[in-house]
Amino acid sequence: MNPLSKPLFNSFVKPFYKENAGTFVFLFTMMFCIISKVDGAGLFEYHYSLVIGMLTSNTFLFLVLFVWLLYARKYTVFVYSIITNPHYGFLQLYNQLSKPKRFMLFFLVEIWLLLPLLLYYLFIAYVGLDKHLYLPVSFIAAYLLLLCCASATWHVYLLNNPNERDKPVSQQWFKIPTFSSSYQFILLRFVVARQSTLWAGIKIFTCGVLYLIVRNNTSSDYDLSLPFLFYSFGILANGVLLYRIREFEETYLHFYRGLPVPLVKRLLQYTVLQLVLFAPELITIIKLSPVHFQYANAVQFILCGFGLLLFMHSITLTESFTMKDYIKILLGLFFVECLFLITLGFTFLYLFLIMIAVALFLKRYYQFEQKL
């Protein structure tokens, strides 16, 4: 790495991956460590069929490309926040270089930031060339190149135009809708503005796997154990999002949360937040009923998923966990769910989750506040 590239790598790439390490580990675990056997297929076969579906279905392809665009927006906004940080004023020295040189340096930065997608594209290219799907493979390559070029051009422009850097991020990218000033909508605006990529990735995984597996259910071959395991793991992935929301609260909304609001009302505000976050799974389950989901089982899946969200949020009220410790707790919770599934069943599981979640919230909310 040359002397000009190294400061940019240390300023943008390393902090980005360090800040999002928990998210990357969780997504990698979901996509490569949890997948073992799906309808008799192994890990390679699963991703092979996934890529074939991407290359042969325009709808699926554009959905994936949209998620990649959200990821590009995430790291682009991160780089923006570094460029506008006064502590990184030394980056202005790069304006002494020619524009082509600055573009190439930032282009390398974008490649590093886009590296997870580029590595997966190598597998996509392998599958596409093996199946002679040259057009979609070339289209995806051009799309990734466009993301790198557009991001590099934008960052070079920001570095060279201080007036643009003073504008809010929401004026430079697509604007975030204005919601009510209610507490739950403030948190939702944070999710839309800062965690949209994480939220979209989790929902696509959970709803996609649930749909692909459950649609094989028929009256003669009806099994919910495998769908529930993948569904539960997808819901648990929301714990990373809830942890980020909690960090946002403690950093920026601590004064707001100290206002004289009844505890039950605060619980209802969080319940509305979880319900909105849970909406894609809710819609997917409803769409699959009653052909692939019996109504009773659909209600059980909904209550289990929603109860799990409430429970994960209540856990964040007990202690100030690190992300690493919190993920360990979520993995332990996954095994507890498996134990309930093979012993007591769905009904006891969602009753347990909802009752413990409410009890933890009512008991620990103000106690946790006193520690801060």
C-alpha positions as CSV (number, residue, x, y, z in Angstrom):
1,M,0.0,0.0,0.0
2,N,1.5,3.3,-1.1
3,P,1.9,6.3,1.3
4,L,-1.0,8.1,-0.3
5,S,-3.5,5.2,0.0
6,K,-2.6,4.2,3.6
7,P,-4.0,7.4,5.3
8,L,-7.3,6.9,3.4
9,F,-7.4,3.2,4.3
10,N,-6.9,4.0,8.0
11,S,-9.4,6.9,7.9
12,F,-12.3,5.2,6.1
13,V,-11.9,1.5,5.6
14,K,-10.7,0.3,9.0
15,P,-13.2,2.4,11.1
16,F,-16.1,1.3,8.8
17,Y,-15.4,-2.4,9.3
18,K,-14.7,-1.9,13.0
19,E,-17.9,-0.1,13.6
20,N,-20.0,-2.7,11.6
21,A,-18.1,-5.8,12.7
22,G,-21.0,-7.1,14.7
23,T,-23.3,-6.8,11.7
24,F,-20.9,-8.5,9.3
25,V,-20.3,-11.4,11.7
26,F,-24.0,-11.9,12.2
27,L,-24.8,-11.8,8.5
28,F,-21.9,-14.1,7.7
29,T,-23.1,-16.5,10.4
30,M,-26.6,-16.5,8.9
31,M,-25.6,-17.0,5.3
32,F,-22.7,-19.4,5.7
33,C,-22.7,-21.1,9.1
34,I,-26.3,-21.7,9.9
35,I,-27.3,-23.0,6.5
36,S,-26.6,-26.7,6.6
37,K,-29.4,-28.6,5.0
38,V,-32.3,-27.1,3.2
39,D,-34.4,-29.7,1.3
40,G,-31.4,-32.0,1.1
41,A,-29.0,-29.3,-0.2
42,G,-25.8,-28.3,1.4
43,L,-24.1,-24.9,1.7
44,F,-22.7,-24.8,-1.8
45,E,-25.9,-26.1,-3.3
46,Y,-27.9,-23.5,-1.4
47,H,-25.9,-20.5,-2.6
48,Y,-25.7,-22.1,-6.1
49,S,-29.5,-22.2,-6.3
50,L,-29.7,-18.7,-4.8
51,V,-27.4,-17.3,-7.5
52,I,-29.3,-19.1,-10.2
53,G,-32.5,-17.6,-9.0
54,M,-30.9,-14.2,-9.0
55,L,-29.6,-14.5,-12.5
56,T,-32.8,-15.9,-14.0
57,S,-35.4,-13.8,-12.2
58,N,-35.4,-10.1,-12.9
59,T,-37.5,-9.3,-9.9
60,F,-35.1,-11.1,-7.5
61,L,-32.1,-9.6,-9.2
62,F,-33.4,-6.0,-8.9
63,L,-34.3,-6.7,-5.3
64,V,-30.8,-7.8,-4.5
65,L,-29.3,-4.8,-6.4
66,F,-31.5,-2.5,-4.4
67,V,-30.1,-4.0,-1.1
68,W,-26.6,-3.5,-2.5
69,L,-27.5,0.1,-3.2
70,L,-28.6,0.6,0.4
71,Y,-25.2,-0.9,1.5
72,A,-23.4,1.6,-0.9
73,R,-25.4,4.4,0.7
74,K,-24.4,3.2,4.1
75,Y,-20.6,3.3,3.5
76,T,-20.9,6.5,1.4
77,V,-22.6,8.3,4.3
78,F,-20.0,6.9,6.6
79,V,-17.2,8.4,4.5
80,Y,-19.1,11.7,4.3
81,S,-19.2,11.8,8.1
82,I,-15.4,11.3,8.2
83,I,-14.7,14.0,5.6
84,T,-16.8,16.5,7.5
85,N,-15.2,15.7,10.8
86,P,-12.8,18.6,11.8
87,H,-10.4,16.0,13.3
88,Y,-9.7,14.8,9.7
89,G,-8.9,18.2,8.3
90,F,-5.6,16.8,7.0
91,L,-7.6,15.2,4.2
92,Q,-7.7,18.6,2.6
93,L,-4.1,18.0,1.5
94,Y,-5.4,15.6,-1.1
95,N,-6.9,18.5,-2.9
96,Q,-3.3,19.4,-4.0
97,L,-3.4,16.3,-6.2
98,S,-4.9,16.2,-9.7
99,K,-8.5,15.1,-10.0
100,P,-7.7,11.8,-11.8
101,K,-5.2,11.0,-9.0
102,R,-7.8,11.8,-6.3
103,F,-10.4,9.8,-8.1
104,M,-8.2,6.7,-8.3
105,L,-7.4,6.9,-4.6
106,F,-11.0,7.1,-3.6
107,F,-11.9,4.5,-6.2
108,L,-9.6,2.1,-4.3
109,V,-11.3,3.1,-1.0
110,E,-14.7,2.2,-2.5
111,I,-13.3,-1.2,-3.6
112,W,-12.2,-1.9,-0.1
113,L,-15.6,-0.8,1.3
114,L,-17.5,-2.8,-1.3
115,L,-15.2,-5.9,-0.9
116,P,-17.9,-8.2,0.7
117,L,-20.1,-7.8,-2.4
118,L,-17.1,-8.1,-4.8
119,L,-16.1,-11.4,-3.2
120,Y,-19.6,-12.8,-3.5
121,Y,-19.7,-11.5,-7.1
122,L,-16.8,-13.9,-7.9
123,F,-19.1,-16.8,-7.0
124,I,-21.9,-15.2,-9.0
125,A,-19.6,-14.9,-12.0
126,Y,-18.6,-18.6,-11.6
127,V,-22.2,-19.8,-11.6
128,G,-23.3,-17.4,-14.4
129,L,-20.5,-18.4,-16.7
130,D,-21.1,-22.1,-15.9
131,K,-24.7,-21.7,-17.0
132,H,-23.9,-19.3,-19.9
133,L,-25.8,-16.5,-18.3
134,Y,-23.5,-13.8,-19.7
135,L,-25.9,-10.9,-19.9
136,P,-26.9,-10.8,-16.2
137,V,-23.3,-11.5,-15.1
138,S,-22.1,-8.5,-17.2
139,F,-25.0,-6.4,-15.9
140,I,-24.1,-7.0,-12.3
141,A,-20.4,-6.3,-13.0
142,A,-21.3,-3.0,-14.6
143,Y,-23.6,-2.2,-11.7
144,L,-20.8,-2.8,-9.1
145,L,-18.4,-0.7,-11.2
146,L,-21.0,2.1,-11.3
147,L,-21.4,2.0,-7.5
148,C,-17.6,2.4,-7.1
149,C,-17.3,5.2,-9.7
150,A,-20.3,7.1,-8.4
151,S,-19.2,6.9,-4.8
152,A,-15.6,7.9,-5.6
153,T,-16.8,10.8,-7.7
154,W,-19.1,12.0,-4.9
155,H,-16.4,11.9,-2.3
156,V,-13.9,13.7,-4.4
157,Y,-16.5,16.4,-5.0
158,L,-17.2,16.7,-1.3
159,L,-13.6,17.0,-0.4
160,N,-13.2,19.8,-3.0
161,N,-16.4,21.7,-2.1
162,P,-16.6,22.7,1.6
163,N,-20.0,24.4,1.0
164,E,-21.6,21.1,0.0
165,R,-20.1,19.4,3.0
166,D,-21.9,21.8,5.3
167,K,-25.3,20.6,4.1
168,P,-27.1,17.9,6.0
169,V,-26.8,14.4,4.7
170,S,-30.5,14.1,4.1
171,Q,-30.2,17.0,1.6
172,Q,-27.5,15.2,-0.3
173,W,-29.0,11.7,-0.5
174,F,-32.7,11.0,-0.7
175,K,-34.7,12.8,1.9
176,I,-36.0,11.1,5.0
177,P,-39.7,11.4,5.4
178,T,-40.8,13.7,8.2
179,F,-42.6,11.7,10.9
180,S,-44.4,12.7,14.0
181,S,-42.4,13.9,17.0
182,S,-43.6,10.9,19.0
183,Y,-40.8,8.9,20.6
184,Q,-41.2,5.8,18.6
185,F,-41.2,7.7,15.4
186,I,-37.9,9.4,16.4
187,L,-36.4,6.0,16.7
188,L,-37.9,4.9,13.3
189,R,-36.4,7.9,11.7
190,F,-33.0,6.8,13.1
191,V,-33.5,3.4,11.5
192,V,-34.4,4.9,8.1
193,A,-31.5,7.3,8.2
194,R,-28.7,5.2,9.6
195,Q,-29.8,1.5,9.7
196,S,-31.8,1.0,6.5
197,T,-29.3,-1.4,4.9
198,L,-29.2,-3.6,8.0
199,W,-32.9,-3.6,8.3
200,A,-33.5,-4.4,4.6
201,G,-30.9,-7.2,4.7
202,I,-32.5,-8.8,7.7
203,K,-36.0,-8.6,6.3
204,I,-35.0,-10.0,2.9
205,F,-33.2,-13.0,4.5
206,T,-36.1,-13.7,7.0
207,C,-39.0,-13.2,4.6
208,G,-37.1,-14.8,1.7
209,V,-36.2,-18.0,3.5
210,L,-39.6,-18.2,5.2
211,Y,-41.3,-17.9,1.8
212,L,-39.0,-20.3,0.0
213,I,-39.3,-23.1,2.6
214,V,-43.0,-22.7,3.7
215,R,-44.4,-22.6,0.1
216,N,-43.4,-26.3,-0.2
217,N,-45.9,-27.1,2.6
218,T,-48.9,-29.1,1.5
219,S,-51.7,-30.8,3.3
220,S,-50.0,-34.1,2.9
221,D,-46.4,-32.8,3.6
222,Y,-46.8,-30.2,6.4
223,D,-43.8,-29.4,8.5
224,L,-43.0,-26.2,10.4
225,S,-39.9,-27.2,12.5
226,L,-37.3,-26.2,9.8
227,P,-39.1,-23.0,8.7
228,F,-39.4,-22.0,12.4
229,L,-35.6,-22.4,13.0
230,F,-34.7,-20.2,10.0
231,Y,-37.5,-17.7,10.9
232,S,-36.3,-17.5,14.5
233,F,-32.7,-16.9,13.5
234,G,-33.9,-14.1,11.1
235,I,-35.9,-12.5,13.9
236,L,-32.8,-12.8,16.2
237,A,-30.8,-10.8,13.7
238,N,-33.1,-7.9,14.5
239,G,-31.3,-7.9,17.9
240,V,-28.3,-6.1,16.2
241,L,-30.7,-3.4,15.1
242,L,-32.3,-3.1,18.5
243,Y,-28.8,-2.8,20.0
244,R,-28.0,0.1,17.6
245,I,-31.3,1.8,18.5
246,R,-30.4,1.5,22.2
247,E,-27.0,3.0,21.6
248,F,-28.7,5.9,19.8
249,E,-31.1,6.4,22.7
250,E,-28.3,6.5,25.3
251,T,-26.2,8.9,23.1
252,Y,-28.8,11.4,21.9
253,L,-32.1,10.8,23.6
254,H,-31.2,10.3,27.3
255,F,-32.8,13.7,28.3
256,Y,-35.9,12.9,26.3
257,R,-36.4,9.5,27.9
258,G,-36.2,11.2,31.3
259,L,-39.4,13.1,30.8
260,P,-42.4,12.3,33.0
261,V,-44.0,9.7,30.8
262,P,-46.0,6.8,32.4
263,L,-44.2,3.5,32.2
264,V,-47.1,1.8,30.5
265,K,-47.2,4.5,27.8
266,R,-43.4,4.0,27.3
267,L,-44.0,0.3,26.9
268,L,-46.7,1.0,24.3
269,Q,-44.3,3.3,22.4
270,Y,-41.7,0.5,22.2
271,T,-44.4,-1.9,21.2
272,V,-45.4,0.3,18.2
273,L,-41.7,0.5,17.2
274,Q,-41.4,-3.3,17.3
275,L,-44.6,-3.8,15.3
276,V,-43.4,-1.5,12.5
277,L,-40.1,-3.3,12.4
278,F,-41.9,-6.6,12.3
279,A,-44.3,-5.6,9.5
280,P,-42.5,-7.4,6.6
281,E,-42.6,-10.8,8.4
282,L,-46.2,-10.2,9.4
283,I,-47.2,-9.5,5.7
284,T,-45.2,-12.6,4.5
285,I,-47.0,-14.9,7.0
286,I,-50.4,-13.5,6.1
287,K,-49.6,-13.9,2.4
288,L,-48.7,-17.6,2.9
289,S,-52.0,-18.3,4.8
290,P,-54.0,-20.4,4.6
291,V,-52.6,-22.4,1.6
292,H,-49.1,-23.0,3.1
293,F,-49.8,-21.9,6.7
294,Q,-52.8,-23.0,8.7
295,Y,-54.3,-20.0,10.4
296,A,-53.5,-21.3,13.9
297,N,-49.8,-21.8,13.0
298,A,-49.7,-18.4,11.3
299,V,-50.9,-16.8,14.5
300,Q,-48.3,-18.8,16.5
301,F,-45.5,-17.7,14.2
302,I,-46.6,-14.0,14.4
303,L,-46.8,-14.1,18.2
304,C,-43.5,-15.9,18.6
305,G,-41.7,-13.5,16.3
306,F,-43.2,-10.4,17.9
307,G,-42.6,-11.7,21.4
308,L,-39.0,-12.4,20.5
309,L,-38.5,-8.8,19.4
310,L,-40.0,-7.5,22.7
311,F,-37.9,-9.9,24.7
312,M,-34.6,-8.8,22.9
313,H,-35.4,-5.2,23.6
314,S,-36.1,-5.8,27.2
315,I,-32.7,-7.6,27.5
316,T,-31.0,-4.3,26.5
317,L,-32.5,-2.7,29.6
318,T,-30.8,-5.1,32.1
319,E,-27.2,-4.1,31.6
320,S,-24.9,-2.1,29.3
321,F,-23.8,-5.0,27.2
322,T,-21.1,-4.9,24.6
323,M,-22.1,-6.0,21.1
324,K,-20.1,-9.2,21.5
325,D,-21.8,-10.1,24.8
326,Y,-25.2,-9.2,23.4
327,I,-24.7,-11.5,20.4
328,K,-23.7,-14.3,22.7
329,I,-27.0,-13.9,24.6
330,L,-29.0,-13.9,21.3
331,L,-27.3,-17.2,20.3
332,G,-28.1,-18.7,23.7
333,L,-31.7,-17.5,23.2
334,F,-31.8,-19.3,19.9
335,F,-31.0,-22.6,21.6
336,V,-33.6,-21.9,24.2
337,E,-36.2,-21.5,21.4
338,C,-35.1,-24.8,19.9
339,L,-35.6,-26.5,23.3
340,F,-39.1,-25.1,23.6
341,L,-39.8,-26.2,20.0
342,I,-39.0,-29.9,20.7
343,T,-40.6,-30.0,24.2
344,L,-43.4,-27.6,25.0
345,G,-44.3,-26.2,21.6
346,F,-45.2,-22.8,20.1
347,T,-47.9,-21.8,22.6
348,F,-45.7,-22.0,25.6
349,L,-42.9,-20.3,23.7
350,Y,-44.7,-17.1,22.8
351,L,-46.4,-16.9,26.2
352,F,-43.0,-17.2,27.8
353,L,-41.4,-14.6,25.5
354,I,-44.2,-12.0,25.9
355,M,-44.6,-12.4,29.7
356,I,-40.9,-12.3,30.4
357,A,-40.4,-9.3,28.1
358,V,-43.2,-7.3,29.8
359,A,-42.0,-8.3,33.3
360,L,-38.4,-7.3,32.5
361,F,-39.4,-4.0,31.1
362,L,-41.6,-3.0,34.0
363,K,-39.0,-4.1,36.6
364,R,-35.8,-3.0,35.0
365,Y,-36.5,0.2,33.0
366,Y,-36.1,2.7,35.7
367,Q,-33.5,0.6,37.6
368,F,-31.3,0.7,34.5
369,E,-31.9,4.4,34.2
370,Q,-30.5,5.0,37.7
371,K,-27.2,3.3,36.7
372,L,-26.6,5.7,33.8
